Amino acid sequence: MDYVKLKETLIKVREAAIEAAKGEDGGTANLDTVTVELPHARETKVEQIASEAGLHASKTNWIGVRYFIFPPSCGQGNARVRATEAMKRVLNEAGYSTLMYCRMD
């Protein structure tokens, strides 16, 4: 597990989410977030790195062992959707396996 690459990517993820969330925030309130598969990663290390990047991560067993990487404070409707989609795009471009978790509040 390359923790340096993960931290660099999560910093970019946060920046992309903040930028994508700008604008209107209509639509349904939601709890959308991105999930990422991080084989052989240590949970405490992932949480620490996410925190250092200004994000929050939580390990889950949703469709296998994955980490929810929650968007930074960016709205609760369409803005959150855009932020989550941007996060997913950046993680995918960096080579990580992701899924988007979509849930209406």
Steps between C-alpha positions, in 0.01 A plus 500: 500500500649830389388738775689798351309464173174460692556822694595695187189366325269580792625859504404524131170327576411762761591787267294351215200448729506858626523637146226271364263590785494869410166620371142402566413239759141416414365150464454224750707500819733202485783313666693427181865411543774321317638164605845375419653156517837509679629142529743437785462853637505556874177659617661741746751614238227566240297698754809701598592579139143601416495732801832656399350560153198671656258211448340225704533128420316206648555131434192303395404158376270637231552282191825371646748684717508862388548846646237771484674829426251768592489829310607812687221726622353594165123497508237232522329477162632542148822655630577184695431285195740708290764489775474121532519450124812718487657301783431175316651637178825608670537167682436307177754711310754413771432129442278419797194276479195700606125478528255776572267449795171682439236544768222750547471651845 
